[in-house]
Amino acid sequence: MRRHDSVERLQSLQNATLESIARGEELAVVMVDLCKRVEALAPGVVCSVVTVDDDFRLRPLAAPSLPPAYGEAVNGTPIGPRVGSCGTAIYRKSPVEVTDIATDPHWEGYRELVLPLGLNACWSSPIAARDGRVVGSFAFYYRDPRGATPFERRIVATCVHLCAIAIEHAEVSARNHRLAYFDTLTGLPNRARFNEAIAQTTSGPRSGFGLMLIDIDHLKAVNDTMGHAVGDLLIEAIGSRLAEVAPKGTAFRIGGDEFAVLLPDCDKAGQLRSVASAILAAMHTPIDCEGTTIVPSVTIGGAIAGEDGADSVTLRQNADFALYHAKETRRGGYVRFKGGLRTSMTRRIQAIRSVGDALSGGRLIPYYQPIIRLDNGEIRGMEALARLRLDDGRVVAAGEFQDALLDPKLAYRISNQMLPAIATDMAQWLREGLPIPHVGLNVTSADFQKGDLVQRIVRAFERVQVPLEHLVVEITEQVIMGGRRDGVGRTMEALRERGILVALDDFGTGFASLTHLLDFPVDTIKIDKSFVGGIEGGARSGAIVEALIGVASRLGMRIVAEGIENEGQARRLAGMGCRLGQGYHYARPMPAEAVPAFVGSFSRAASGSRPRPAASAA
């Protein structure tokens, strides 16, 4: 072959290979094509390309003229100083040229793989990436015991460079694909891959499949109390258990604390329930997270294609509805979608959206209901109650957006906006000399789970220079029972140590109320209005209220009766020894700007005679 022709053909080889790489063709396809072009360019040469994996084992990539059995025999062989020409070249990071395989010690133990094929010499050159790593080798096999010709050396120099470009390009593509479609923490396919998978499943030939959405329980509490490193270990462990229990390739991590399992060939509720049960069972084994033992817990919502949604959007929505319902009613368990869930969850989601919009628009406002001393009509405090101003100007009470308050993030945002508002109002009343000793703030489980309640209170009240003893934090029995007992207890102690009073609200509506008084000492007990409403005509309600007043008195706690609606109830409560009360008999909740006028008129009325019901200010 004339020199000019050989240069042109070598240039053509290079251009064709670079074009294949640029088109994004698979690495193996590019390398097979390269080997075939080289063998056509250098007759009598058998060409091969092998790569090396992270465990330093050989992985054949292209050898179109060698039998498949040869590649199978070489696959997985560890590199080393005497592992044929290729394994040795990669190990040494330098070319290995063997002119007689039959006698060369590099091929001891391996020569029987190639001699029967009529191959007697091999020259292998390492393929080096730009960062210095050896990522494979490019080899020429010869049928005669000989070395390479000058032209063959030029071919190899060109091909080694092309192989390095192709392999590095494939590595970058694989890395980008992994970043785009796989979660780095768990190694599971991510939300993007899940979206593709469920779209492909629903758009293909109709066959039953099931969808489960899985939430990690209390991950936020773990992150807040133990740190995000422990939270990551928990996520990783749960992802690993999901991958083991769910059928291969069906588990995805689609959010911070959310996973999904997409089950093919699943058209029966029993099949879905069986996998869900296996997942829940797999979570029972404790895990050690940097010295802290945690028992993982997840909640699962499921839906079946066809029955619960024909398209991917509807199916995911319905699985989401089931998950929300499970979190509210069967946390740590499994719930499958039912038709009625859509209505209730749609209503709740709409409420969450409306309240969220109102919060973002600054339309949350505190209203205040006075707490009155029953024997002389003296005002002893105010309870702050959240109200929302709607787009049409109407102001609605919490009862109208109760569904939204079940959302922890929204409940936290509400208290976060209420705190500075009531601190500012209290500061104004103190400047005006109004006789309002305390203002009460209702808090939820979300405030305790976040772990920053004390700091937020201190920050809000210090900003307006109001002493903390003017605040009463009101919690319900549900808050105590719904949170970690030690966490809630510690926060209550921290509040009281700073002079903040703690009241147990709606007392008597939960379970084991008297036990709570032993475990969680409070300053004030607020008897629920359901008991107060029955004291006039019901002997049992009266007996219960009287007993509660007696217990609280002996424990040194104040009693506030909620929901007093008439003078008869007020007199009966006062006769039982209850000193404080609130309700429509005295005043409906009112905006902050109405409080000074109310205090003035009510105080004048109280000083002249027994307190009279006040006109509504709202």
Rosetta blueprint (number, residue, H / E / L):
1 M L
2 R L
3 R H
4 H H
5 D H
6 S H
7 V H
8 E H
9 R H
10 L H
11 Q H
12 S H
13 L H
14 Q H
15 N H
16 A H
17 T H
18 L H
19 E H
20 S H
21 I H
22 A H
23 R L
24 G L
25 E L
26 E L
27 L H
28 A H
29 V H
30 V H
31 M H
32 V H
33 D H
34 L H
35 C H
36 K H
37 R H
38 V H
39 E H
40 A H
41 L H
42 A L
43 P L
44 G L
45 V E
46 V E
47 C E
48 S E
49 V E
50 V E
51 T E
52 V E
53 D L
54 D L
55 D L
56 F L
57 R E
58 L E
59 R E
60 P E
61 L E
62 A E
63 A L
64 P L
65 S L
66 L L
67 P L
68 P H
69 A H
70 Y H
71 G H
72 E H
73 A H
74 V H
75 N L
76 G L
77 T L
78 P E
79 I L
80 G L
81 P L
82 R L
83 V L
84 G H
85 S H
86 C H
87 G H
88 T H
89 A H
90 I H
91 Y H
92 R H
93 K L
94 S L
95 P L
96 V E
97 E E
98 V E
99 T L
100 D L
101 I L
102 A L
103 T L
104 D L
105 P H
106 H H
107 W H
108 E L
109 G L
110 Y L
111 R H
112 E H
113 L H
114 V L
115 L H
116 P H
117 L H
118 G L
119 L L
120 N L
121 A E
122 C E
123 W E
124 S E
125 S E
126 P E
127 I E
128 A E
129 A L
130 R L
131 D L
132 G L
133 R L
134 V E
135 V E
136 G E
137 S E
138 F E
139 A E
140 F E
141 Y E
142 Y E
143 R L
144 D L
145 P L
146 R L
147 G L
148 A L
149 T L
150 P H
151 F H
152 E H
153 R H
154 R H
155 I H
156 V H
157 A H
158 T H
159 C H
160 V H
161 H H
162 L H
163 C H
164 A H
165 I H
166 A H
167 I H
168 E H
169 H H
170 A H
171 E H
172 V H
173 S H
174 A H
175 R H
176 N H
177 H H
178 R H
179 L H
180 A H
181 Y H
182 F E
183 D L
184 T L
185 L L
186 T L
187 G L
188 L L
189 P E
190 N L
191 R H
192 A H
193 R H
194 F H
195 N H
196 E H
197 A H
198 I H
199 A H
200 Q H
201 T H
202 T H
203 S H
204 G L
205 P L
206 R L
207 S L
208 G L
209 F E
210 G E
211 L E
212 M E
213 L E
214 I E
215 D E
216 I E
217 D L
218 H L
219 L H
220 K H
221 A H
222 V H
223 N H
224 D H
225 T H
226 M H
227 G L
228 H H
229 A H
230 V H
231 G H
232 D H
233 L H
234 L H
235 I H
236 E H
237 A H
238 I H
239 G H
240 S H
241 R H
242 L H
243 A H
244 E H
245 V H
246 A L
247 P L
248 K L
249 G L
250 T L
251 A E
252 F E
253 R E
254 I L
255 G L
256 G L
257 D L
258 E E
259 F E
260 A E
261 V E
262 L E
263 L E
264 P E
265 D L
266 C L
267 D L
268 K L
269 A H
270 G H
271 Q H
272 L H
273 R H
274 S H
275 V H
276 A H
277 S H
278 A H
279 I H
280 L H
281 A H
282 A H
283 M L
284 H L
285 T L
286 P L
287 I E
288 D E
289 C E
290 E L
291 G L
292 T E
293 T E
294 I E
295 V L
296 P L
297 S L
298 V E
299 T E
300 I E
301 G E
302 G E
303 A E
304 I E
305 A L
306 G L
307 E L
308 D L
309 G L
310 A L
311 D L
312 S H
313 V H
314 T H
315 L H
316 R H
317 Q H
318 N H
319 A H
320 D H
321 F H
322 A H
323 L H
324 Y H
325 H H
326 A H
327 K H
328 E H
329 T H
330 R L
331 R L
332 G L
333 G L
334 Y E
335 V E
336 R E
337 F L
338 K L
339 G H
340 G H
341 L H
342 R H
343 T H
344 S H
345 M H
346 T H
347 R H
348 R H
349 I H
350 Q H
351 A H
352 I H
353 R H
354 S H
355 V H
356 G H
357 D H
358 A H
359 L H
360 S H
361 G L
362 G L
363 R L
364 L E
365 I E
366 P E
367 Y E
368 Y E
369 Q E
370 P E
371 I E
372 I E
373 R E
374 L L
375 D L
376 N L
377 G L
378 E L
379 I E
380 R E
381 G E
382 M E
383 E E
384 A E
385 L E
386 A E
387 R E
388 L E
389 R E
390 L L
391 D L
392 D L
393 G L
394 R L
395 V E
396 V E
397 A E
398 A H
399 G H
400 E H
401 F H
402 Q H
403 D H
404 A H
405 L H
406 L L
407 D L
408 P H
409 K H
410 L H
411 A H
412 Y H
413 R H
414 I H
415 S H
416 N H
417 Q H
418 M H
419 L H
420 P H
421 A H
422 I H
423 A H
424 T H
425 D H
426 M H
427 A H
428 Q H
429 W H
430 L H
431 R H
432 E H
433 G L
434 L L
435 P L
436 I L
437 P L
438 H L
439 V E
440 G E
441 L E
442 N E
443 V L
444 T L
445 S H
446 A H
447 D H
448 F H
449 Q H
450 K H
451 G L
452 D L
453 L H
454 V H
455 Q H
456 R H
457 I H
458 V H
459 R H
460 A H
461 F H
462 E H
463 R H
464 V L
465 Q L
466 V L
467 P L
468 L H
469 E H
470 H H
471 L E
472 V E
473 V E
474 E E
475 I E
476 T E
477 E H
478 Q H
479 V H
480 I H
481 M H
482 G H
483 G L
484 R L
485 R H
486 D H
487 G H
488 V H
489 G H
490 R H
491 T H
492 M H
493 E H
494 A H
495 L H
496 R H
497 E H
498 R L
499 G L
500 I L
501 L E
502 V E
503 A E
504 L E
505 D E
506 D E
507 F E
508 G L
509 T L
510 G L
511 F L
512 A L
513 S H
514 L H
515 T H
516 H H
517 L H
518 L H
519 D H
520 F L
521 P L
522 V L
523 D L
524 T E
525 I E
526 K E
527 I E
528 D L
529 K H
530 S H
531 F H
532 V H
533 G L
534 G L
535 I L
536 E L
537 G L
538 G L
539 A H
540 R H
541 S H
542 G H
543 A H
544 I H
545 V H
546 E H
547 A H
548 L H
549 I H
550 G H
551 V H
552 A H
553 S H
554 R H
555 L L
556 G L
557 M L
558 R E
559 I E
560 V E
561 A E
562 E L
563 G L
564 I L
565 E L
566 N L
567 E H
568 G H
569 Q H
570 A H
571 R H
572 R H
573 L H
574 A H
575 G H
576 M H
577 G L
578 C L
579 R L
580 L E
581 G E
582 Q L
583 G L
584 Y L
585 H L
586 Y L
587 A L
588 R L
589 P L
590 M E
591 P E
592 A H
593 E H
594 A H
595 V H
596 P H
597 A H
598 F H
599 V H
600 G H
601 S H
602 F H
603 S H
604 R H
605 A H
606 A H
607 S H
608 G H
609 S L
610 R L
611 P L
612 R L
613 P L
614 A L
615 A L
616 S L
617 A L
618 A L
